[in-house]
Structure formats: structure tokens, C-alpha cells
Amino acid sequence: MHLLFKDALLWEELFVLKRIETPLHSRWTQLVLGVLCMMSISSPQYVWALFTKPLGAQLGVGLAELQVTFSVLIVLQTFFSPFQGYLVDKFGPRNLLSVGALLTGLSWLLASRADSITWLYLSYGVLGGLGTGIVYVGVVGQVVKWFPDKRGFAVGMVAAGYGMGALLTTFPISESLTEHGHQQTLWWFGCILGGLGLLFAQGLRSPQQTTPDVVQDLPGVGPAIMLRTPVFWLLFVMMTMMSTSGLMVISQMGAIAKDYQVANAMVFGMAALPLALTIDRLTNGLTRPFFGWVSDLWGRENTMFIAFGLEAIAMFAWISTIDNPLLFVLLSGVVFFGWGEIFSLFPSTLTDTFGPQHATTNYGFLYMAQGVGSVIGGPVAALVHASTGSWLPVFALMISLDALAAGLALLVLKPLRRKMPHYSQIPTKPIS
């Protein structure tokens, strides 16, 4: 009996070791799957500009009213993210991200049958926002736990998947819109992207303490503590500023190109607008792991100052030469290279400050800043343009926000974070 019990323990030990060493429990495999999941949900945000003209014509609505769809998408993606992050922490990434992928695909299927602006809000906006939000927050929350030693780089990689995913779909969707119209395009790409996201989600796993290549998590504090600190609210304000400028360009780029008569101009043998959108996806993706890696070496706030300052300069140069088709394409890429890194720098800084234990839920609260930025950069920017008849006041506001965020990173955030105790020394109960 003793020998049988001993043999049973031996087989159990071998089974556990085999389970731990399976490729799915490698953090690099998890990183690849996270990137693929992000790529599958990026199109609803990043190719929206291609749908504004045909949807506006079909539904008979103006740009400002149509852009509410984009704001609903981002607001639902972000404002529910704390709750979504909690669910991912509680039920695991595979289950929740599968639901998120299905909702994302379903949102396009239903939007393809939209016959009113309200239906578009509910399908593309509400369902798309909830679906993409679950996947985005879930993936970011996972990689900050899998890569405590390379947090900036790892978050940058999965954020790059979100930024560059639409690189593979921009031209196919643009061609499909021309050949088949927006309804068939939404239907077929909804099936494809939702199905791929569901497939990739099946391999996701949470890091185990016994996994060999993952450093054990240190203690961290949750939202009850985090929301009472000045550092969190400063990060929230800064991320709102930076989100506003980038989301303004993403949501209004089609209208901007049309107003300056460069949308259909030929650059390198291709139409300027889809070419610019493709290059933007590339630079928007590359900047995330690049500046994430730089921040691992040079510090988060120093990197923020450089990147946010680059965004302000690029926006100024772009609007100054925006009627030139070649510069419209090239400088739009520089604009996104100065913007996309916010999705690696802010979650890395937040987890550095408050710990990895509640990282998914904590980032859900900070990610709500993206929703605030979508309202200002979407319909509010469209209303400012409509009332003034010019994009110059809109760009002036965006450039000011970028420059202010750069200054705050170096002059306020850096000294404020230095004064904070390490998260393992922060009391685990809110101080009344």
C-alpha cells in the first residue's frame, strides 16, 4: 500500500511538471497569443475612418452625429474596464477573452444590418466597446504579471498588436468597401476577426507561481488604495490628455483628408488616405515596444517627456503642411509614433507604482481615461470644427495637451512617484 501511494505521488509529480513545462505555460508563448488577440480586435477602432463616409451617406447623418458611434465604442471599451478586469482576474483570461472576441465579431455583424444611427450606436458602439475592452484589458493585465522584469517591453508588444493589427486589414477593407460596399465588408470581416480572436484566446493561461520562467509576484495594492493617491489621478489626467490628441486624429482623419483635398491624391502609386492609415498602423505599433523598452532602461517619466514632446512637434509639423499629399502621409506616421507609446508607458508605470497583484483591475480604472479622451477627440472636436469651419483650433488644443503632458511627466510625476513608498510598504487598507 505504501508503495502504491508512493508511486501515485511520483506520477502526480511527473504530471504537474509536464503541465508546467507545456509550451502554453511559457511566457513567450503567452506573449505571442496576447499579441494575436490584440490584433484581432484592433480594426473596430483603427479602420473606423474608412466607414464614416458610406455609413453617413446610408443613414443620412452628419459627421458629428456619426462620430458618437466612435465615442460610444471607446467609452464602453474603457468605462467598463475595471469591472472587466475584475472578471478576468476572477474567472481567468481564456473564458473572458473568448466572450470578448465573440462580442467584437458580433458587433460588426449587427452593424452591417444597421438601418438607423441608434442601431449603429448599439451594435458597433456598445457591443464593440464591451468586446474589445474585455480583450484589451485582459491581455495587458496578463503580460504585466508574466513579465515583471521586462514590463515595459512586454506591454509594448501586446499594445503593438492592437496598434498594428489593422495594418493587415486596412487595404483589404478599403478594397472590399469599393467592390462590395460597407454592409458585406462589415459582415465578412466580423466573422473573420471574431473567429480568429476566439481561436487565439483558447491558449491563454494565467501565470502560476510554480512556472519556472516567471518571477513570483510581489504584493500589490488594489483600487481601494490606488484611487486615494495623487499619483493615480495625475496619471489619469495625463493619459486623458494624450488619448485626446491621438483619438482625434484616428476618428477625424477621413474628414481631415477630405477637407484638405488629399484623401484620393496618389502617393507612391496609392491613394493617400489608405496609405497614411497603413503607415500609421505600422508606426503606432512600433512605438509601443520601442518606447516601452526605452522606459525599462531610462525610466518611465524621462521616456514620457521625450515621446509626448515628439507628439506635440509632429502634430504642429503635420497641420502646417497637411495640404501636401506626400507630407500628409509621412508626417501622419510621425504623429502616431509620438502617440502610440502611451499604451505601454502608462500601464507599466501604474504597475510599477501599485504592484502586479491587482494589475488587471487597476489598469481598468486608468484605461477609463481613454474613454474621456474619445469624447473630447471625437464629437467635441467635430463640433469645434463645425462651429469654426477650420481644423486649426482643434489642432492647437491637441498640441497644447501634448506639450502639457510632457512637462507634467518630468516636473510633477517624477518627483511625486519618488516620494511614494514601495507598494509592498503601502498599507493594505485605505487610510481614513
Phi, psi and omega per residue, in radians:
M1 nan -0.728 3.130
H2 -1.091 -0.710 -3.139
L3 -1.161 -0.686 3.107
L4 -1.083 -0.752 3.125
F5 -1.103 -0.719 3.132
K6 -1.127 -0.725 3.117
D7 -1.121 -0.674 3.131
A8 -1.095 -0.728 3.104
L9 -1.114 -0.672 3.137
L10 -1.117 -0.789 3.119
W11 -1.121 -0.659 3.110
E12 -1.120 -0.716 3.127
E13 -1.120 -0.724 3.112
L14 -1.136 -0.669 3.129
F15 -1.114 -0.762 -3.132
V16 -1.117 -0.767 3.135
L17 -1.106 -0.699 3.115
K18 -1.112 -0.696 3.131
R19 -1.139 -0.720 -3.097
I20 -1.159 -0.636 -3.028
E21 -1.558 0.029 3.103
T22 -1.100 2.603 -3.081
P23 -0.963 -0.522 -3.138
L24 -1.151 -0.349 3.134
H25 -1.671 0.156 2.979
S26 -1.453 2.340 -3.098
R27 -1.178 -0.441 3.114
W28 -1.279 -0.610 3.030
T29 -1.126 -0.732 3.118
Q30 -1.114 -0.612 3.103
L31 -1.144 -0.769 3.123
V32 -1.081 -0.798 3.128
L33 -1.100 -0.660 3.092
G34 -1.103 -0.727 3.096
V35 -1.076 -0.772 -3.124
L36 -1.144 -0.689 3.078
C37 -1.080 -0.741 3.121
M38 -1.109 -0.713 3.138
M39 -1.074 -0.603 -3.080
S40 -1.245 -0.319 -3.099
I41 -1.962 0.145 -3.031
S42 -1.419 -0.475 -3.022
S43 -1.097 -0.694 -3.136
P44 -0.923 -0.616 3.124
Q45 -1.491 -0.810 -2.890
Y46 -1.539 -0.229 3.045
V47 -1.952 0.180 3.125
W48 -0.945 -0.667 -3.103
A49 -1.021 -0.482 3.133
L50 -1.281 -0.409 -3.080
F51 -1.616 -0.247 -3.014
T52 -1.083 -0.742 -3.093
K53 -1.168 -0.909 -3.138
P54 -1.172 -0.624 3.117
L55 -1.188 -0.731 3.113
G56 -1.077 -0.696 3.135
A57 -1.188 -0.726 -3.115
Q58 -1.183 -0.769 -3.055
L59 -1.521 -0.209 3.117
G60 1.181 0.743 -3.120
V61 -2.162 2.773 3.109
G62 -1.430 3.002 -3.066
L63 -1.099 -0.783 -3.101
A64 -1.056 -0.738 3.137
E65 -1.199 -0.673 3.138
L66 -1.175 -0.626 -3.097
Q67 -1.202 -0.234 3.038
V68 -1.049 -0.568 3.092
T69 -0.997 -0.808 -3.140
F70 -1.106 -0.721 3.131
S71 -1.155 -0.704 3.093
V72 -1.063 -0.745 3.102
L73 -0.975 -0.885 -3.070
I74 -1.265 -0.690 -3.139
V75 -1.101 -0.803 3.121
L76 -1.187 -0.585 3.091
Q77 -1.115 -0.563 -3.003
T78 -1.835 -0.733 -3.018
F79 -1.240 -0.401 3.076
F80 -1.654 -0.001 -3.031
S81 -1.116 -0.579 3.056
P82 -1.056 -0.762 3.114
F83 -1.167 -0.710 3.108
Q84 -1.120 -0.712 3.101
G85 -1.099 -0.675 3.092
Y86 -1.095 -0.737 3.139
L87 -1.137 -0.685 3.098
V88 -1.105 -0.763 3.100
D89 -1.074 -0.622 -3.035
K90 -1.443 -0.756 -3.011
F91 -1.871 -0.078 3.091
G92 1.657 2.667 -3.042
P93 -1.217 -0.615 -3.050
R94 -1.091 -0.839 -3.086
N95 -1.138 -0.846 -3.059
L96 -1.243 -0.689 -3.129
L97 -1.236 -0.476 3.011
S98 -1.095 -0.768 3.087
V99 -1.085 -0.750 -3.141
G100 -1.068 -0.722 3.129
A101 -1.134 -0.729 3.131
L102 -1.128 -0.737 3.125
L103 -1.114 -0.679 3.140
T104 -1.104 -0.830 3.109
G105 -1.110 -0.726 -3.139
L106 -1.095 -0.589 -3.118
S107 -1.073 -0.673 3.107
W108 -1.298 -0.627 3.111
L109 -1.070 -0.792 -3.136
L110 -1.247 -0.626 3.118
A111 -1.125 -0.506 3.124
S112 -1.147 -0.338 3.133
R113 -1.861 0.184 -3.090
A114 -1.164 2.252 3.089
D115 -2.063 0.166 3.088
S116 -2.650 2.772 -3.138
I117 -1.153 -0.564 3.103
T118 -1.105 -0.759 3.123
W119 -1.099 -0.648 3.092
L120 -1.149 -0.715 3.085
Y121 -1.015 -0.790 -3.048
L122 -1.249 -0.644 -3.071
S123 -1.481 -1.241 -3.106
Y124 -1.081 -0.706 -3.071
G125 -1.384 -1.096 -3.001
V126 -1.232 -0.998 -3.116
L127 -1.121 -0.716 3.118
G128 -1.113 -0.702 3.123
G129 -1.139 -0.771 3.126
L130 -1.123 -0.762 -3.103
G131 -1.154 -0.875 -3.129
T132 -1.163 -0.570 3.130
G133 -1.129 -0.742 3.121
I134 -1.047 -0.808 -3.097
V135 -1.183 -0.801 -3.061
Y136 -1.087 -0.947 -3.091
V137 -1.134 -0.667 -3.137
G138 -1.097 -0.764 -3.118
V139 -1.184 -0.806 3.130
V140 -1.062 -0.757 3.135
G141 -1.081 -0.546 3.136
Q142 -1.292 -0.800 -3.017
V143 -1.238 -0.494 3.092
V144 -1.192 -0.368 3.066
K145 -1.503 -0.655 3.138
W146 -1.236 -0.485 -3.023
F147 -2.202 1.130 3.134
P148 -1.148 -0.388 -3.110
D149 -1.627 -0.256 -3.139
K150 -2.354 0.806 -2.953
R151 -1.112 -0.802 -3.118
G152 -1.089 -0.775 3.135
F153 -1.143 -0.790 -3.072
A154 -1.147 -0.790 3.096
V155 -1.114 -0.656 3.094
G156 -1.090 -0.626 -3.136
M157 -1.166 -0.837 -3.122
V158 -1.233 -0.605 3.064
A159 -1.144 -0.561 3.063
A160 -1.136 -0.627 3.066
G161 -1.028 -0.691 3.102
Y162 -1.234 -0.710 -3.116
G163 -1.259 -0.554 -3.037
M164 -1.799 -0.154 -3.095
G165 -0.994 -0.704 -3.137
A166 -1.232 -0.174 3.063
L167 -1.033 -0.603 -3.118
L168 -1.418 -0.276 -3.057
T169 -1.949 -0.261 -3.036
T170 -1.025 -0.949 -3.126
F171 -1.223 -0.742 3.069
P172 -1.035 -0.709 3.117
I173 -1.197 -0.706 3.111
S174 -1.065 -0.765 3.124
E175 -1.175 -0.692 3.132
S176 -1.135 -0.647 3.098
L177 -1.082 -0.702 3.139
T178 -1.203 -0.717 -3.033
E179 -1.509 -0.647 -2.989
H180 -2.098 -0.178 -3.113
G181 1.532 2.935 -3.009
H182 -1.302 -0.455 -3.090
Q183 -1.216 -0.851 3.093
Q184 -1.160 -0.617 3.132
T185 -1.089 -0.833 3.112
L186 -1.069 -0.704 -3.089
W187 -1.130 -0.934 -3.048
W188 -1.225 -0.700 3.130
F189 -1.271 -0.474 3.018
G190 -1.106 -0.745 3.095
C191 -1.112 -0.793 -3.079
I192 -1.152 -0.905 -3.054
L193 -1.202 -0.704 3.101
G194 -1.122 -0.714 3.124
G195 -1.151 -0.733 3.115
L196 -1.139 -0.749 3.112
G197 -1.057 -0.720 3.103
L198 -1.098 -0.733 3.138
L199 -1.097 -0.837 -3.100
F200 -1.148 -0.579 -3.098
A201 -1.145 -0.396 -3.075
Q202 -1.150 -0.371 -3.120
G203 -1.633 -0.037 -3.060
L204 -1.293 2.452 3.117
R205 -2.414 2.644 3.000
S206 -1.446 2.578 3.126
P207 -1.167 2.420 3.101
Q208 -1.761 2.617 3.139
Q209 -1.111 -0.467 -3.124
T210 -1.549 -0.016 3.130
T211 -1.182 2.220 -2.966
P212 -1.087 -0.671 -2.953
D213 -1.704 0.326 3.112
V214 -2.108 2.194 3.074
V215 -1.188 2.368 -3.079
Q216 -1.090 2.392 3.139
D217 -1.066 2.444 2.987
L218 -1.570 2.878 3.135
P219 -1.058 2.698 3.101
G220 -2.526 2.969 3.141
V221 -1.959 2.641 -3.096
G222 -1.659 -3.012 -3.074
P223 -1.050 -0.575 -3.117
A224 -1.018 -0.598 3.084
I225 -1.491 -0.855 -3.029
M226 -0.988 -0.749 -3.056
L227 -1.208 -0.136 3.129
R228 -1.723 0.096 -3.081
T229 -1.853 2.495 3.073
P230 -1.085 -0.544 -3.106
V231 -1.068 -0.774 -3.132
F232 -1.059 -0.808 -3.065
W233 -1.222 -0.528 3.026
L234 -1.155 -0.772 3.073
L235 -1.048 -0.685 -3.133
F236 -1.117 -0.789 3.138
V237 -1.125 -0.763 -3.138
M238 -1.129 -0.720 3.129
M239 -1.190 -0.589 3.063
T240 -1.090 -0.778 3.120
M241 -1.018 -0.847 -3.084
M242 -1.250 -0.649 3.108
S243 -1.083 -0.686 -3.100
T244 -1.011 -0.831 -3.065
S245 -1.160 -0.791 -3.120
G246 -1.185 -0.729 -3.119
L247 -1.224 -0.481 3.041
M248 -1.077 -0.802 -3.123
V249 -1.163 -0.763 -3.118
I250 -1.056 -0.817 -3.045
S251 -1.364 -0.491 -3.033
Q252 -1.847 0.033 -2.972
M253 -1.075 -0.691 3.111
G254 -1.071 -0.763 3.139
A255 -1.189 -0.673 3.122
I256 -1.105 -0.816 -3.138
A257 -1.088 -0.657 3.125
K258 -1.178 -0.770 -3.112
D259 -1.118 -0.612 3.141
Y260 -1.656 0.160 3.004
Q261 1.003 0.730 3.105
V262 -2.083 -0.045 -3.019
A263 -1.019 -0.770 -3.059
N264 -1.820 0.088 3.081
A265 -1.134 2.524 -3.080
M266 -1.554 2.243 3.086
V267 -2.289 2.103 -3.087
F268 0.967 0.610 3.090
G269 1.384 0.163 -3.128
M270 -2.280 2.724 3.087
A271 -1.128 2.435 -2.991
A272 -1.096 -0.745 -3.041
L273 -1.148 -0.960 3.112
P274 -1.110 -0.539 3.083
L275 -1.153 -0.774 3.109
A276 -1.078 -0.738 3.129
L277 -1.091 -0.636 3.126
T278 -1.201 -0.820 3.103
I279 -1.090 -0.684 3.129
D280 -1.065 -0.707 3.120
R281 -1.081 -0.665 -3.130
L282 -1.161 -0.914 -3.112
T283 -1.208 -0.600 3.109
N284 -1.130 -0.529 3.088
G285 -1.436 -0.770 -3.087
L286 -1.103 -0.609 -3.077
T287 -1.156 -0.429 -3.032
R288 -1.245 -0.938 3.052
P289 -1.227 -0.527 -3.121
F290 -1.113 -0.989 -3.123
F291 -1.248 -0.449 3.012
G292 -1.106 -0.764 3.084
W293 -1.134 -0.746 3.104
V294 -1.046 -0.721 -3.113
S295 -1.190 -0.506 3.045
D296 -1.104 -0.518 -3.084
L297 -1.655 -0.762 -2.987
W298 -1.771 -0.176 -3.099
G299 1.814 2.550 -3.053
R300 -1.149 -0.851 -3.033
E301 -1.195 -0.679 3.102
N302 -1.057 -0.726 3.137
T303 -1.189 -0.678 3.081
M304 -1.014 -0.779 -3.118
F305 -1.027 -0.788 -3.130
I306 -1.159 -0.853 -3.038
A307 -1.209 -0.769 -3.117
F308 -1.192 -0.619 3.067
G309 -1.137 -0.683 3.073
L310 -1.056 -0.695 3.127
E311 -1.090 -0.762 3.135
A312 -1.085 -0.777 3.140
I313 -1.128 -0.754 -3.116
A314 -1.127 -0.710 3.122
M315 -1.097 -0.706 3.122
F316 -1.126 -0.780 3.141
A317 -1.141 -0.646 -3.089
W318 -1.157 -0.858 -3.108
I319 -1.210 -0.445 3.141
S320 -1.259 -0.402 -3.072
T321 -2.244 0.402 -2.911
I322 -1.221 -0.304 3.132
D323 -1.469 -0.011 3.060
N324 -1.643 2.001 -3.038
P325 -0.979 -0.745 -3.123
L326 -1.123 -0.831 3.139
L327 -1.214 -0.528 3.046
F328 -1.000 -0.783 -3.125
V329 -1.218 -0.882 -3.032
L330 -1.185 -0.814 -3.086
L331 -1.265 -0.456 3.051
S332 -1.101 -0.602 3.066
G333 -1.129 -0.658 3.098
V334 -1.184 -0.662 3.094
V335 -0.996 -0.801 -3.103
F336 -1.314 -0.454 3.041
F337 -1.168 -0.501 3.098
G338 -1.526 -0.087 -3.079
W339 -1.950 -0.743 -2.965
G340 -1.069 -0.373 -3.075
E341 -1.187 -0.204 3.123
I342 -1.050 -0.437 -3.087
F343 -1.485 -0.025 2.927
S344 -1.928 -0.635 -3.068
L345 -1.270 -0.753 -3.082
F346 -1.219 -0.838 3.101
P347 -1.130 -0.591 3.096
S348 -1.152 -0.775 3.122
T349 -1.105 -0.725 3.141
L350 -1.094 -0.798 -3.121
T351 -1.229 -0.620 3.033
D352 -1.013 -0.650 -3.029
T353 -1.427 -0.715 -3.003
F354 -2.018 0.026 3.024
G355 1.589 2.825 -3.059
P356 -1.537 -0.225 -2.999
Q357 -1.048 -0.696 3.140
H358 -2.019 0.555 -2.967
A359 -1.066 -0.716 -3.090
T360 -1.135 -0.840 3.135
T361 -1.150 -0.749 -3.135
N362 -1.061 -0.777 -3.133
Y363 -1.172 -0.476 3.064
G364 -1.005 -0.671 3.115
F365 -1.221 -0.734 3.139
L366 -1.202 -0.608 -3.102
Y367 -1.148 -0.287 3.067
M368 -1.072 -0.395 3.088
A369 -1.048 -0.544 3.089
Q370 -1.091 -0.638 3.102
G371 -1.154 -0.728 3.089
V372 -1.088 -0.756 3.131
G373 -1.105 -0.562 -3.130
S374 -1.199 -0.570 3.128
V375 -1.209 -0.772 -3.136
I376 -1.239 -0.746 -3.097
G377 -1.377 -0.330 -3.126
G378 -1.650 -1.707 -3.064
P379 -1.137 -0.609 -3.138
V380 -1.139 -0.784 3.104
A381 -1.095 -0.672 3.110
A382 -1.126 -0.667 3.111
L383 -1.184 -0.694 3.087
V384 -1.079 -0.746 3.110
H385 -1.122 -0.730 -3.118
A386 -1.139 -0.632 -3.094
S387 -1.381 -0.515 -3.114
T388 -1.745 -0.352 -3.098
G389 1.274 0.296 -3.098
S390 -2.587 2.631 3.050
W391 -1.556 -0.147 -3.084
L392 -1.078 -0.783 3.091
P393 -1.071 -0.613 3.119
V394 -1.130 -0.824 -3.137
F395 -1.162 -0.618 3.107
A396 -1.061 -0.728 3.105
L397 -1.130 -0.773 -3.101
M398 -1.118 -0.755 3.129
I399 -1.092 -0.698 3.121
S400 -1.113 -0.725 3.129
L401 -1.125 -0.711 3.121
D402 -1.101 -0.812 -3.116
A403 -1.135 -0.690 3.126
L404 -1.142 -0.707 3.118
A405 -1.107 -0.677 3.103
A406 -1.089 -0.778 3.119
G407 -1.132 -0.712 -3.138
L408 -1.105 -0.633 -3.123
A409 -1.041 -0.786 -3.048
L410 -1.481 -0.683 -2.986
L411 -1.618 -0.402 -3.085
V412 -2.082 -0.911 -3.065
L413 -1.118 -0.771 -3.070
K414 -1.075 -0.906 3.110
P415 -1.156 -0.561 -3.135
L416 -1.177 -0.712 3.121
R417 -1.210 -0.568 3.117
R418 -1.124 -0.511 -3.130
K419 -1.400 -0.294 -3.111
M420 -1.305 2.527 3.010
P421 -1.233 2.793 3.043
H422 -1.067 2.573 -3.029
Y423 -1.069 -0.418 3.096
S424 -1.261 -0.241 3.139
Q425 -1.827 -0.047 3.111
I426 -1.337 2.349 3.105
P427 -0.977 2.454 -3.083
T428 -1.414 -0.059 3.055
K429 -2.099 2.472 3.129
P430 -1.010 2.435 3.101
I431 -1.467 2.111 -3.104
S432 -1.440 nan nan
